[in-house]
């Protein structure tokens, strides 16, 4: 009789370990996705600011600086700032 309860206890213990491992995997996956989405949002913000500057320069009758800003964002992903 004791062996019967021991076997049930072991099966429940194994089931709980599997559930715990599954929960840990979900938590790790959520953390990774959250980090990746934060990085993506920051990069998108930087790119949009560069595009905004390029469009602003184009509409201000400064064609060359506007095009240079837009192409630098398109080629490199972030605007390149040059000082004279």
Secondary structure, DSSP 8 states (H G I E B T S, - for coil): -HHHHHHHHHHHHHHHHHHHHHHHHHHHHHHHHHHHHHHHHHHHHHHHHHHHHHHHHHHTT-HHHHHHHHHHHHHHSS------
